[in-house]
Amino acid sequence: MRSAKLTHKHAPRHKAGMRMRAAWVMVMSGAGALGGCITVNAPEEPIVIELNINIKQEVIYRLAADAGNTIEENPGIF
Amino acid sequence: MITRTLRLGALAASAAAAALVLAAPAQAQRDPAYEAARSGGKVGERTDGYLGIVGAADPALRKLVDDINIRRRALYAQKAQAARATLEEYAFTAGCLAIARTAPGEMYQAPGGAWQARGSGPAQRDPRCP
């Protein structure tokens, strides 16, 4: 169907070849959409979002000494 | 001369006020009720830097914990701003350290979220903790 002849040099034939190819792609993608249905099941367990995940270790290390002083200076609430 | 004296007086007054403001949040020791709740395992150190109620919450305990957490939060916010970090980052770092400082028998939150009694060994902490 997609022979070299059809898409080769001659302008009208070339166009025709492109049209054929576009049609073929559409048919293929349509078939893919029909046949390749994917079923997604919701997980049984609740999704736990870890809110602290964005806190980076380098930041924690940078703050460690300061936070240690804060705790020592405020023994009433720690 | 008078203006100078006045200015000095104003300076001294503002310095005294600043000292008062600085001294106010710092409390020498834990409140006896707080100390008892800690050693009794009724409250524990959470991973996020705040105090948590371990078992059943009664109004008095809830008030004690809320009161401490409000003060911790205010302190974290102030210190985080000075250190150019977020409140959550600073609080989490303090949580790491507060958990490390728990005494044997006191409660703390493990990385998974479960309450743990501090044993004689090191506490289970988030791998990012210093």
N, CA and C atoms of all chains as a GROMACS GRO file, in nm:
protein
  624
    1MET      N    1   0.083  -0.121   0.000
    1MET     CA    2   0.000   0.000   0.000
    1MET      C    3   0.087   0.126   0.000
    2ARG      N    4   0.186   0.125   0.086
    2ARG     CA    5   0.273   0.242   0.091
    2ARG      C    6   0.398   0.218   0.006
    3SER      N    7   0.376   0.200  -0.121
    3SER     CA    8   0.489   0.170  -0.208
    3SER      C    9   0.568   0.297  -0.236
    4ALA      N   10   0.692   0.277  -0.270
    4ALA     CA   11   0.781   0.390  -0.300
    4ALA      C   12   0.728   0.469  -0.419
    5LYS      N   13   0.665   0.402  -0.506
    5LYS     CA   14   0.612   0.465  -0.628
    5LYS      C   15   0.511   0.575  -0.593
    6LEU      N   16   0.423   0.544  -0.506
    6LEU     CA   17   0.314   0.637  -0.476
    6LEU      C   18   0.365   0.766  -0.412
    7THR      N   19   0.462   0.754  -0.330
    7THR     CA   20   0.511   0.872  -0.260
    7THR      C   21   0.631   0.935  -0.330
    8HIS      N   22   0.665   0.883  -0.440
    8HIS     CA   23   0.789   0.928  -0.507
    8HIS      C   24   0.767   1.041  -0.606
    9LYS      N   25   0.837   1.147  -0.587
    9LYS     CA   26   0.852   1.262  -0.680
    9LYS      C   27   0.723   1.322  -0.733
   10HIS      N   28   0.648   1.248  -0.817
   10HIS     CA   29   0.530   1.305  -0.883
   10HIS      C   30   0.435   1.363  -0.781
   11ALA      N   31   0.408   1.490  -0.797
   11ALA     CA   32   0.331   1.563  -0.696
   11ALA      C   33   0.192   1.502  -0.669
   12PRO      N   34   0.110   1.476  -0.771
   12PRO     CA   35  -0.024   1.423  -0.742
   12PRO      C   36  -0.019   1.287  -0.672
   13ARG      N   37   0.071   1.205  -0.721
   13ARG     CA   38   0.081   1.071  -0.661
   13ARG      C   39   0.132   1.081  -0.518
   14HIS      N   40   0.222   1.172  -0.503
   14HIS     CA   41   0.280   1.194  -0.370
   14HIS      C   42   0.168   1.232  -0.270
   15LYS      N   43   0.084   1.325  -0.314
   15LYS     CA   44  -0.028   1.369  -0.229
   15LYS      C   45  -0.120   1.252  -0.197
   16ALA      N   46  -0.147   1.176  -0.303
   16ALA     CA   47  -0.236   1.061  -0.286
   16ALA      C   48  -0.177   0.965  -0.182
   17GLY      N   49  -0.044   0.947  -0.194
   17GLY     CA   50   0.023   0.858  -0.099
   17GLY      C   51   0.010   0.909   0.042
   18MET      N   52   0.024   1.036   0.059
   18MET     CA   53   0.013   1.096   0.193
   18MET      C   54  -0.127   1.076   0.249
   19ARG      N   55  -0.224   1.094   0.160
   19ARG     CA   56  -0.362   1.079   0.204
   19ARG      C   57  -0.388   0.935   0.249
   20MET      N   58  -0.334   0.844   0.170
   20MET     CA   59  -0.349   0.702   0.202
   20MET      C   60  -0.284   0.672   0.338
   21ARG      N   61  -0.168   0.729   0.354
   21ARG     CA   62  -0.094   0.704   0.479
   21ARG      C   63  -0.173   0.760   0.599
   22ALA      N   64  -0.225   0.881   0.582
   22ALA     CA   65  -0.303   0.942   0.689
   22ALA      C   66  -0.424   0.856   0.722
   23ALA      N   67  -0.487   0.804   0.618
   23ALA     CA   68  -0.604   0.718   0.639
   23ALA      C   69  -0.564   0.592   0.714
   24TRP      N   70  -0.454   0.536   0.674
   24TRP     CA   71  -0.404   0.413   0.737
   24TRP      C   72  -0.375   0.438   0.887
   25VAL      N   73  -0.312   0.551   0.914
   25VAL     CA   74  -0.281   0.586   1.054
   25VAL      C   75  -0.410   0.600   1.135
   26MET      N   76  -0.508   0.662   1.074
   26MET     CA   77  -0.637   0.680   1.145
   26MET      C   78  -0.703   0.546   1.176
   27VAL      N   79  -0.697   0.457   1.074
   27VAL     CA   80  -0.756   0.322   1.093
   27VAL      C   81  -0.683   0.250   1.206
   28MET      N   82  -0.552   0.259   1.204
   28MET     CA   83  -0.470   0.190   1.304
   28MET      C   84  -0.497   0.244   1.445
   29SER      N   85  -0.503   0.376   1.454
   29SER     CA   86  -0.524   0.434   1.587
   29SER      C   87  -0.664   0.404   1.637
   30GLY      N   88  -0.760   0.402   1.544
   30GLY     CA   89  -0.897   0.365   1.581
   30GLY      C   90  -0.902   0.224   1.634
   31ALA      N   91  -0.832   0.134   1.567
   31ALA     CA   92  -0.828  -0.006   1.610
   31ALA      C   93  -0.762  -0.016   1.747
   32GLY      N   94  -0.657   0.065   1.764
   32GLY     CA   95  -0.587   0.064   1.893
   32GLY      C   96  -0.678   0.110   2.005
   33ALA      N   97  -0.757   0.214   1.975
   33ALA     CA   98  -0.846   0.267   2.079
   33ALA      C   99  -0.954   0.166   2.113
   34LEU      N  100  -1.000   0.091   2.015
   34LEU     CA  101  -1.107  -0.005   2.039
   34LEU      C  102  -1.056  -0.129   2.114
   35GLY      N  103  -0.942  -0.178   2.065
   35GLY     CA  104  -0.894  -0.306   2.118
   35GLY      C  105  -0.811  -0.290   2.245
   36GLY      N  106  -0.746  -0.179   2.264
   36GLY     CA  107  -0.652  -0.167   2.375
   36GLY      C  108  -0.708  -0.097   2.497
   37CYS      N  109  -0.829  -0.131   2.537
   37CYS     CA  110  -0.887  -0.068   2.656
   37CYS      C  111  -0.810  -0.111   2.780
   38ILE      N  112  -0.779  -0.018   2.865
   38ILE     CA  113  -0.706  -0.049   2.988
   38ILE      C  114  -0.799  -0.026   3.106
   39THR      N  115  -0.812  -0.125   3.189
   39THR     CA  116  -0.897  -0.113   3.307
   39THR      C  117  -0.812  -0.075   3.426
   40VAL      N  118  -0.847   0.033   3.493
   40VAL     CA  119  -0.772   0.076   3.611
   40VAL      C  120  -0.859   0.055   3.733
   41ASN      N  121  -0.809  -0.023   3.824
   41ASN     CA  122  -0.884  -0.047   3.948
   41ASN      C  123  -0.830   0.042   4.059
   42ALA      N  124  -0.917   0.097   4.140
   42ALA     CA  125  -0.875   0.178   4.254
   42ALA      C  126  -0.812   0.088   4.360
   43PRO      N  127  -0.704   0.130   4.424
   43PRO     CA  128  -0.643   0.045   4.527
   43PRO      C  129  -0.735   0.029   4.648
   44GLU      N  130  -0.720  -0.085   4.711
   44GLU     CA  131  -0.803  -0.116   4.827
   44GLU      C  132  -0.770  -0.027   4.948
   45GLU      N  133  -0.641  -0.009   4.970
   45GLU     CA  134  -0.598   0.070   5.086
   45GLU      C  135  -0.608   0.219   5.057
   46PRO      N  136  -0.633   0.299   5.158
   46PRO     CA  137  -0.636   0.444   5.135
   46PRO      C  138  -0.498   0.494   5.095
   47ILE      N  139  -0.497   0.594   5.012
   47ILE     CA  140  -0.369   0.650   4.966
   47ILE      C  141  -0.320   0.747   5.073
   48VAL      N  142  -0.204   0.718   5.127
   48VAL     CA  143  -0.147   0.804   5.230
   48VAL      C  144  -0.050   0.901   5.164
   49ILE      N  145  -0.074   1.027   5.182
   49ILE     CA  146   0.016   1.128   5.125
   49ILE      C  147   0.112   1.174   5.233
   50GLU      N  148   0.237   1.150   5.207
   50GLU     CA  149   0.341   1.188   5.303
   50GLU      C  150   0.373   1.335   5.281
   51LEU      N  151   0.326   1.419   5.374
   51LEU     CA  152   0.338   1.564   5.356
   51LEU      C  153   0.481   1.614   5.378
   52ASN      N  154   0.558   1.537   5.454
   52ASN     CA  155   0.693   1.583   5.486
   52ASN      C  156   0.794   1.542   5.380
   53ILE      N  157   0.745   1.479   5.273
   53ILE     CA  158   0.836   1.422   5.174
   53ILE      C  159   0.917   1.529   5.102
   54ASN      N  160   0.864   1.650   5.098
   54ASN     CA  161   0.934   1.757   5.026
   54ASN      C  162   1.047   1.821   5.106
   55ILE      N  163   1.057   1.785   5.232
   55ILE     CA  164   1.163   1.844   5.314
   55ILE      C  165   1.295   1.773   5.284
   56LYS      N  166   1.392   1.849   5.240
   56LYS     CA  167   1.518   1.789   5.196
   56LYS      C  168   1.616   1.777   5.312
   57GLN      N  169   1.695   1.670   5.304
   57GLN     CA  170   1.791   1.641   5.409
   57GLN      C  171   1.892   1.754   5.427
   58GLU      N  172   1.934   1.814   5.317
   58GLU     CA  173   2.035   1.921   5.329
   58GLU      C  174   1.980   2.039   5.408
   59VAL      N  175   1.850   2.066   5.393
   59VAL     CA  176   1.787   2.175   5.469
   59VAL      C  177   1.784   2.138   5.617
   60ILE      N  178   1.750   2.013   5.646
   60ILE     CA  179   1.744   1.967   5.784
   60ILE      C  180   1.882   1.979   5.850
   61TYR      N  181   1.984   1.941   5.776
   61TYR     CA  182   2.120   1.950   5.830
   61TYR      C  183   2.162   2.095   5.854
   62ARG      N  184   2.117   2.182   5.766
   62ARG     CA  185   2.150   2.324   5.780
   62ARG      C  186   2.084   2.383   5.905
   63LEU      N  187   1.963   2.334   5.935
   63LEU     CA  188   1.885   2.390   6.047
   63LEU      C  189   1.914   2.322   6.180
   64ALA      N  190   1.983   2.209   6.177
   64ALA     CA  191   1.996   2.125   6.296
   64ALA      C  192   2.052   2.199   6.417
   65ALA      N  193   2.161   2.271   6.399
   65ALA     CA  194   2.224   2.339   6.513
   65ALA      C  195   2.131   2.447   6.570
   66ASP      N  196   2.070   2.522   6.480
   66ASP     CA  197   1.977   2.628   6.521
   66ASP      C  198   1.858   2.570   6.598
   67ALA      N  199   1.802   2.462   6.545
   67ALA     CA  200   1.686   2.399   6.610
   67ALA      C  201   1.725   2.340   6.746
   68GLY      N  202   1.847   2.287   6.755
   68GLY     CA  203   1.896   2.234   6.882
   68GLY      C  204   1.905   2.342   6.988
   69ASN      N  205   1.954   2.460   6.947
   69ASN     CA  206   1.961   2.574   7.040
   69ASN      C  207   1.821   2.616   7.083
   70THR      N  208   1.730   2.619   6.989
   70THR     CA  209   1.591   2.659   7.019
   70THR      C  210   1.531   2.568   7.125
   71ILE      N  211   1.555   2.439   7.112
   71ILE     CA  212   1.500   2.343   7.209
   71ILE      C  213   1.564   2.365   7.346
   72GLU      N  214   1.695   2.386   7.346
   72GLU     CA  215   1.764   2.405   7.475
   72GLU      C  216   1.724   2.535   7.544
   73GLU      N  217   1.695   2.636   7.463
   73GLU     CA  218   1.659   2.766   7.521
   73GLU      C  219   1.513   2.772   7.568
   74ASN      N  220   1.435   2.673   7.533
   74ASN     CA  221   1.293   2.674   7.570
   74ASN      C  222   1.251   2.542   7.636
   75PRO      N  223   1.314   2.511   7.749
   75PRO     CA  224   1.286   2.380   7.810
   75PRO      C  225   1.141   2.364   7.857
   76GLY      N  226   1.069   2.474   7.875
   76GLY     CA  227   0.932   2.465   7.923
   76GLY      C  228   0.836   2.401   7.824
   77ILE      N  229   0.867   2.411   7.695
   77ILE     CA  230   0.773   2.359   7.595
   77ILE      C  231   0.831   2.243   7.516
   78PHE      N  232   0.950   2.196   7.554
   78PHE     CA  233   1.008   2.079   7.488
   78PHE      C  234   1.033   1.966   7.587
   79MET      N  235   2.039   6.901   7.670
   79MET     CA  236   2.069   6.812   7.785
   79MET      C  237   1.946   6.734   7.827
   80ILE      N  238   1.835   6.808   7.834
   80ILE     CA  239   1.709   6.742   7.872
   80ILE      C  240   1.669   6.640   7.766
   81THR      N  241   1.682   6.685   7.640
   81THR     CA  242   1.644   6.593   7.531
   81THR      C  243   1.732   6.468   7.533
   82ARG      N  244   1.858   6.489   7.565
   82ARG     CA  245   1.951   6.377   7.567
   82ARG      C  246   1.911   6.276   7.677
   83THR      N  247   1.880   6.329   7.793
   83THR     CA  248   1.836   6.244   7.904
   83THR      C  249   1.710   6.168   7.867
   84LEU      N  250   1.621   6.243   7.803
   84LEU     CA  251   1.495   6.180   7.762
   84LEU      C  252   1.521   6.067   7.663
   85ARG      N  253   1.610   6.095   7.571
   85ARG     CA  254   1.641   5.995   7.468
   85ARG      C  255   1.702   5.870   7.533
   86LEU      N  256   1.793   5.894   7.626
   86LEU     CA  257   1.856   5.782   7.697
   86LEU      C  258   1.752   5.700   7.773
   87GLY      N  259   1.661   5.774   7.836
   87GLY     CA  260   1.554   5.706   7.911
   87GLY      C  261   1.469   5.621   7.822
   88ALA      N  262   1.436   5.676   7.704
   88ALA     CA  263   1.355   5.602   7.608
   88ALA      C  264   1.428   5.477   7.560
   89LEU      N  265   1.558   5.494   7.540
   89LEU     CA  266   1.642   5.381   7.497
   89LEU      C  267   1.641   5.269   7.601
   90ALA      N  268   1.662   5.311   7.726
   90ALA     CA  269   1.664   5.214   7.836
   90ALA      C  270   1.530   5.142   7.846
   91ALA      N  271   1.422   5.219   7.830
   91ALA     CA  272   1.288   5.161   7.841
   91ALA      C  273   1.265   5.060   7.729
   92SER      N  274   1.306   5.096   7.607
   92SER     CA  275   1.284   5.005   7.494
   92SER      C  276   1.370   4.880   7.509
   93ALA      N  277   1.491   4.898   7.563
   93ALA     CA  278   1.579   4.783   7.587
   93ALA      C  279   1.517   4.688   7.689
   94ALA      N  280   1.461   4.747   7.793
   94ALA     CA  281   1.396   4.667   7.897
   94ALA      C  282   1.277   4.592   7.839
   95ALA      N  283   1.200   4.660   7.754
   95ALA     CA  284   1.084   4.599   7.691
   95ALA      C  285   1.128   4.484   7.602
   96ALA      N  286   1.237   4.505   7.526
   96ALA     CA  287   1.288   4.401   7.438
   96ALA      C  288   1.333   4.280   7.519
   97ALA      N  289   1.398   4.306   7.631
   97ALA     CA  290   1.444   4.198   7.718
   97ALA      C  291   1.325   4.119   7.771
   98LEU      N  292   1.220   4.190   7.805
   98LEU     CA  293   1.098   4.125   7.856
   98LEU      C  294   1.038   4.035   7.748
   99VAL      N  295   1.028   4.089   7.626
   99VAL     CA  296   0.971   4.014   7.514
   99VAL      C  297   1.053   3.889   7.488
  100LEU      N  298   1.186   3.904   7.495
  100LEU     CA  299   1.273   3.790   7.470
  100LEU      C  300   1.264   3.687   7.582
  101ALA      N  301   1.249   3.738   7.703
  101ALA     CA  302   1.248   3.649   7.818
  101ALA      C  303   1.114   3.577   7.834
  102ALA      N  304   1.007   3.639   7.786
  102ALA     CA  305   0.874   3.584   7.810
  102ALA      C  306   0.854   3.440   7.763
  103PRO      N  307   0.893   3.405   7.634
  103PRO     CA  308   0.862   3.268   7.592
  103PRO      C  309   0.951   3.162   7.658
  104ALA      N  310   1.069   3.203   7.700
  104ALA     CA  311   1.160   3.107   7.761
  104ALA      C  312   1.112   3.073   7.903
  105GLN      N  313   1.085   2.945   7.923
  105GLN     CA  314   1.037   2.901   8.053
  105GLN      C  315   1.146   2.812   8.112
  106ALA      N  316   1.173   2.833   8.238
  106ALA     CA  317   1.285   2.762   8.300
  106ALA      C  318   1.266   2.610   8.296
  107GLN      N  319   1.151   2.564   8.336
  107GLN     CA  320   1.130   2.420   8.344
  107GLN      C  321   0.994   2.379   8.290
  108ARG      N  322   0.978   2.250   8.270
  108ARG     CA  323   0.847   2.198   8.227
  108ARG      C  324   0.746   2.213   8.339
  109ASP      N  325   0.624   2.240   8.298
  109ASP     CA  326   0.512   2.243   8.390
  109ASP      C  327   0.497   2.102   8.450
  110PRO      N  328   0.467   2.089   8.580
  110PRO     CA  329   0.457   1.954   8.641
  110PRO      C  330   0.356   1.863   8.569
  111ALA      N  331   0.245   1.922   8.524
  111ALA     CA  332   0.144   1.841   8.453
  111ALA      C  333   0.200   1.788   8.321
  112TYR      N  334   0.278   1.873   8.255
  112TYR     CA  335   0.341   1.832   8.128
  112TYR      C  336   0.444   1.723   8.152
  113GLU      N  337   0.525   1.743   8.254
  113GLU     CA  338   0.627   1.645   8.289
  113GLU      C  339   0.563   1.509   8.320
  114ALA      N  340   0.453   1.513   8.396
  114ALA     CA  341   0.383   1.389   8.433
  114ALA      C  342   0.324   1.321   8.310
  115ALA      N  343   0.268   1.401   8.219
  115ALA     CA  344   0.208   1.345   8.097
  115ALA      C  345   0.314   1.281   8.008
  116ARG      N  346   0.430   1.342   8.006
  116ARG     CA  347   0.541   1.288   7.926
  116ARG      C  348   0.589   1.155   7.984
  117SER      N  349   0.623   1.158   8.114
  117SER     CA  350   0.679   1.037   8.174
  117SER      C  351   0.574   0.927   8.184
  118GLY      N  352   0.446   0.966   8.189
  118GLY     CA  353   0.338   0.867   8.194
  118GLY      C  354   0.301   0.811   8.057
  119GLY      N  355   0.365   0.861   7.952
  119GLY     CA  356   0.338   0.812   7.818
  119GLY      C  357   0.205   0.858   7.760
  120LYS      N  358   0.147   0.961   7.819
  120LYS     CA  359   0.019   1.012   7.768
  120LYS      C  360   0.039   1.104   7.648
  121VAL      N  361   0.154   1.166   7.644
  121VAL     CA  362   0.189   1.250   7.529
  121VAL      C  363   0.322   1.203   7.472
  122GLY      N  364   0.343   1.232   7.346
  122GLY     CA  365   0.468   1.192   7.282
  122GLY      C  366   0.511   1.295   7.179
  123GLU      N  367   0.636   1.281   7.138
  123GLU     CA  368   0.692   1.371   7.036
  123GLU      C  369   0.655   1.319   6.898
  124ARG      N  370   0.589   1.404   6.819
  124ARG     CA  371   0.552   1.368   6.683
  124ARG      C  372   0.667   1.395   6.587
  125THR      N  373   0.665   1.329   6.472
  125THR     CA  374   0.773   1.349   6.373
  125THR      C  375   0.772   1.490   6.315
  126ASP      N  376   0.657   1.558   6.320
  126ASP     CA  377   0.648   1.691   6.260
  126ASP      C  378   0.691   1.804   6.353
  127GLY      N  379   0.740   1.768   6.472
  127GLY     CA  380   0.792   1.870   6.562
  127GLY      C  381   0.692   1.918   6.668
  128TYR      N  382   0.577   1.855   6.673
  128TYR     CA  383   0.476   1.895   6.772
  128TYR      C  384   0.449   1.779   6.868
  129LEU      N  385   0.380   1.815   6.975
  129LEU     CA  386   0.346   1.717   7.077
  129LEU      C  387   0.215   1.649   7.038
  130GLY      N  388   0.205   1.518   7.064
  130GLY     CA  389   0.083   1.446   7.030
  130GLY      C  390   0.028   1.373   7.151
  131ILE      N  391  -0.103   1.349   7.150
  131ILE     CA  392  -0.167   1.270   7.255
  131ILE      C  393  -0.162   1.124   7.212
  132VAL      N  394  -0.110   1.039   7.299
  132VAL     CA  395  -0.089   0.900   7.261
  132VAL      C  396  -0.217   0.817   7.274
  133GLY      N  397  -0.282   0.824   7.386
  133GLY     CA  398  -0.401   0.741   7.407
  133GLY      C  399  -0.528   0.824   7.399
  134ALA      N  400  -0.616   0.804   7.495
  134ALA     CA  401  -0.741   0.879   7.499
  134ALA      C  402  -0.713   1.024   7.541
  135ALA      N  403  -0.786   1.116   7.478
  135ALA     CA  404  -0.765   1.257   7.506
  135ALA      C  405  -0.874   1.310   7.598
  136ASP      N  406  -0.835   1.358   7.714
  136ASP     CA  407  -0.933   1.427   7.798
  136ASP      C  408  -0.912   1.577   7.780
  137PRO      N  409  -1.014   1.656   7.815
  137PRO     CA  410  -1.005   1.801   7.787
  137PRO      C  411  -0.881   1.868   7.847
  138ALA      N  412  -0.843   1.827   7.968
  138ALA     CA  413  -0.728   1.891   8.032
  138ALA      C  414  -0.599   1.860   7.956
  139LEU      N  415  -0.587   1.735   7.912
  139LEU     CA  416  -0.468   1.694   7.837
  139LEU      C  417  -0.466   1.763   7.701
  140ARG      N  418  -0.583   1.770   7.638
  140ARG     CA  419  -0.595   1.838   7.509
  140ARG      C  420  -0.550   1.983   7.520
  141LYS      N  421  -0.591   2.048   7.628
  141LYS     CA  422  -0.556   2.188   7.647
  141LYS      C  423  -0.406   2.204   7.667
  142LEU      N  424  -0.350   2.114   7.747
  142LEU     CA  425  -0.206   2.118   7.774
  142LEU      C  426  -0.125   2.104   7.645
  143VAL      N  427  -0.165   2.005   7.564
  143VAL     CA  428  -0.094   1.978   7.438
  143VAL      C  429  -0.113   2.093   7.339
  144ASP      N  430  -0.236   2.142   7.326
  144ASP     CA  431  -0.262   2.254   7.235
  144ASP      C  432  -0.182   2.376   7.273
  145ASP      N  433  -0.179   2.403   7.403
  145ASP     CA  434  -0.107   2.519   7.454
  145ASP      C  435   0.041   2.513   7.418
  146ILE      N  436   0.101   2.397   7.440
  146ILE     CA  437   0.243   2.380   7.409
  146ILE      C  438   0.266   2.389   7.258
  147ASN      N  439   0.177   2.327   7.181
  147ASN     CA  440   0.196   2.328   7.036
  147ASN      C  441   0.180   2.467   6.975
  148ILE      N  442   0.091   2.546   7.030
  148ILE     CA  443   0.074   2.685   6.983
  148ILE      C  444   0.203   2.762   7.009
  149ARG      N  445   0.260   2.741   7.126
  149ARG     CA  446   0.384   2.812   7.159
  149ARG      C  447   0.502   2.760   7.076
  150ARG      N  448   0.504   2.629   7.052
  150ARG     CA  449   0.610   2.574   6.967
  150ARG      C  450   0.599   2.632   6.827
  151ARG      N  451   0.476   2.638   6.776
  151ARG     CA  452   0.455   2.685   6.640
  151ARG      C  453   0.502   2.831   6.625
  152ALA      N  454   0.469   2.913   6.724
  152ALA     CA  455   0.510   3.053   6.719
  152ALA      C  456   0.663   3.064   6.718
  153LEU      N  457   0.724   2.981   6.800
  153LEU     CA  458   0.871   2.980   6.808
  153LEU      C  459   0.932   2.931   6.677
  154TYR      N  460   0.878   2.822   6.622
  154TYR     CA  461   0.928   2.768   6.495
  154TYR      C  462   0.916   2.873   6.384
  155ALA      N  463   0.802   2.942   6.381
  155ALA     CA  464   0.777   3.040   6.275
  155ALA      C  465   0.881   3.150   6.279
  156GLN      N  466   0.909   3.197   6.399
  156GLN     CA  467   1.005   3.304   6.419
  156GLN      C  468   1.146   3.259   6.381
  157LYS      N  469   1.184   3.142   6.427
  157LYS     CA  470   1.318   3.089   6.400
  157LYS      C  471   1.335   3.050   6.254
  158ALA      N  472   1.229   2.997   6.195
  158ALA     CA  473   1.235   2.956   6.054
  158ALA      C  474   1.257   3.078   5.965
  159GLN      N  475   1.188   3.185   5.997
  159GLN     CA  476   1.202   3.308   5.918
  159GLN      C  477   1.346   3.360   5.927
  160ALA      N  478   1.400   3.358   6.048
  160ALA     CA  479   1.537   3.405   6.068
  160ALA      C  480   1.637   3.316   5.993
  161ALA      N  481   1.607   3.187   5.984
  161ALA     CA  482   1.698   3.093   5.917
  161ALA      C  483   1.664   3.075   5.770
  162ARG      N  484   1.570   3.151   5.719
  162ARG     CA  485   1.526   3.143   5.579
  162ARG      C  486   1.483   3.002   5.540
  163ALA      N  487   1.404   2.945   5.625
  163ALA     CA  488   1.350   2.811   5.598
  163ALA      C  489   1.198   2.818   5.613
  164THR      N  490   1.129   2.713   5.574
  164THR     CA  491   0.984   2.712   5.594
  164THR      C  492   0.954   2.665   5.735
  165LEU      N  493   0.835   2.697   5.781
  165LEU     CA  494   0.789   2.654   5.913
  165LEU      C  495   0.797   2.502   5.925
  166GLU      N  496   0.752   2.433   5.819
  166GLU     CA  497   0.750   2.286   5.820
  166GLU      C  498   0.892   2.228   5.828
  167GLU      N  499   0.984   2.290   5.755
  167GLU     CA  500   1.122   2.241   5.756
  167GLU      C  501   1.182   2.257   5.896
  168TYR      N  502   1.159   2.373   5.954
  168TYR     CA  503   1.217   2.399   6.086
  168TYR      C  504   1.152   2.307   6.191
  169ALA      N  505   1.020   2.295   6.184
  169ALA     CA  506   0.947   2.212   6.280
  169ALA      C  507   0.990   2.066   6.268
  170PHE      N  508   1.007   2.019   6.145
  170PHE     CA  509   1.048   1.880   6.124
  170PHE      C  510   1.188   1.856   6.181
  171THR      N  511   1.277   1.951   6.161
  171THR     CA  512   1.413   1.940   6.215
  171THR      C  513   1.409   1.935   6.368
  172ALA      N  514   1.329   2.022   6.426
  172ALA     CA  515   1.314   2.023   6.572
  172ALA      C  516   1.255   1.890   6.619
  173GLY      N  517   1.162   1.835   6.540
  173GLY     CA  518   1.102   1.705   6.572
  173GLY      C  519   1.206   1.594   6.576
  174CYS      N  520   1.295   1.595   6.476
  174CYS     CA  521   1.405   1.497   6.473
  174CYS      C  522   1.482   1.501   6.605
  175LEU      N  523   1.516   1.624   6.647
  175LEU     CA  524   1.599   1.642   6.766
  175LEU      C  525   1.521   1.612   6.893
  176ALA      N  526   1.395   1.652   6.897
  176ALA     CA  527   1.311   1.628   7.015
  176ALA      C  528   1.291   1.477   7.036
  177ILE      N  529   1.278   1.404   6.925
  177ILE     CA  530   1.263   1.257   6.935
  177ILE      C  531   1.394   1.195   6.986
  178ALA      N  532   1.505   1.247   6.935
  178ALA     CA  533   1.636   1.195   6.978
  178ALA      C  534   1.658   1.221   7.127
  179ARG      N  535   1.598   1.329   7.178
  179ARG     CA  536   1.619   1.367   7.318
  179ARG      C  537   1.518   1.304   7.414
  180THR      N  538   1.426   1.223   7.365
  180THR     CA  539   1.329   1.162   7.457
  180THR      C  540   1.403   1.071   7.555
  181ALA      N  541   1.353   1.068   7.677
  181ALA     CA  542   1.413   0.983   7.780
  181ALA      C  543   1.351   0.844   7.770
  182PRO      N  544   1.423   0.741   7.815
  182PRO     CA  545   1.365   0.606   7.812
  182PRO      C  546   1.229   0.603   7.882
  183GLY      N  547   1.132   0.539   7.816
  183GLY     CA  548   0.996   0.533   7.870
  183GLY      C  549   0.903   0.636   7.810
  184GLU      N  550   0.959   0.745   7.759
  184GLU     CA  551   0.876   0.847   7.694
  184GLU      C  552   0.833   0.799   7.556
  185MET      N  553   0.724   0.857   7.507
  185MET     CA  554   0.671   0.815   7.378
  185MET      C  555   0.718   0.906   7.265
  186TYR      N  556   0.731   0.846   7.147
  186TYR     CA  557   0.762   0.924   7.027
  186TYR      C  558   0.700   0.855   6.907
  187GLN      N  559   0.688   0.929   6.800
  187GLN     CA  560   0.629   0.875   6.678
  187GLN      C  561   0.740   0.824   6.586
  188ALA      N  562   0.727   0.698   6.546
  188ALA     CA  563   0.823   0.638   6.453
  188ALA      C  564   0.794   0.691   6.312
  189PRO      N  565   0.891   0.676   6.217
  189PRO     CA  566   0.868   0.728   6.082
  189PRO      C  567   0.737   0.680   6.018
  190GLY      N  568   0.694   0.557   6.048
  190GLY     CA  569   0.570   0.505   5.993
  190GLY      C  570   0.445   0.568   6.052
  191GLY      N  571   0.460   0.638   6.165
  191GLY     CA  572   0.347   0.706   6.227
  191GLY      C  573   0.300   0.642   6.356
  192ALA      N  574   0.350   0.521   6.385
  192ALA     CA  575   0.307   0.451   6.508
  192ALA      C  576   0.380   0.507   6.630
  193TRP      N  577   0.310   0.507   6.743
  193TRP     CA  578   0.373   0.551   6.868
  193TRP      C  579   0.466   0.443   6.919
  194GLN      N  580   0.580   0.485   6.969
  194GLN     CA  581   0.680   0.393   7.023
  194GLN      C  582   0.725   0.445   7.158
  195ALA      N  583   0.751   0.351   7.249
  195ALA     CA  584   0.811   0.391   7.376
  195ALA      C  585   0.961   0.392   7.355
  196ARG      N  586   1.025   0.496   7.402
  196ARG     CA  587   1.170   0.504   7.386
  196ARG      C  588   1.236   0.400   7.475
  197GLY      N  589   1.318   0.319   7.413
  197GLY     CA  590   1.391   0.219   7.488
  197GLY      C  591   1.525   0.275   7.532
  198SER      N  592   1.616   0.186   7.561
  198SER     CA  593   1.749   0.231   7.605
  198SER      C  594   1.836   0.267   7.485
  199GLY      N  595   1.802   0.212   7.369
  199GLY     CA  596   1.880   0.240   7.248
  199GLY      C  597   1.834   0.367   7.179
  200PRO      N  598   1.888   0.395   7.061
  200PRO     CA  599   1.844   0.514   6.987
  200PRO      C  600   1.700   0.501   6.937
  201ALA      N  601   1.635   0.616   6.919
  201ALA     CA  602   1.497   0.617   6.870
  201ALA      C  603   1.495   0.589   6.720
  202GLN      N  604   1.382   0.533   6.674
  202GLN     CA  605   1.365   0.513   6.529
  202GLN      C  606   1.328   0.647   6.469
  203ARG      N  607   1.410   0.695   6.378
  203ARG     CA  608   1.382   0.827   6.320
  203ARG      C  609   1.385   0.825   6.168
  204ASP      N  610   1.335   0.931   6.111
  204ASP     CA  611   1.335   0.948   5.967
  204ASP      C  612   1.480   0.943   5.918
  205PRO      N  613   1.505   0.877   5.804
  205PRO     CA  614   1.645   0.870   5.756
  205PRO      C  615   1.708   1.006   5.727
  206ARG      N  616   1.625   1.110   5.710
  206ARG     CA  617   1.681   1.243   5.684
  206ARG      C  618   1.725   1.315   5.811
  207CYS      N  619   1.689   1.261   5.926
  207CYS     CA  620   1.723   1.328   6.052
  207CYS      C  621   1.874   1.334   6.075
  208PRO      N  622   1.922   1.444   6.130
  208PRO     CA  623   2.067   1.458   6.153
  208PRO      C  624   2.115   1.375   6.272
   0.00000   0.00000   0.00000
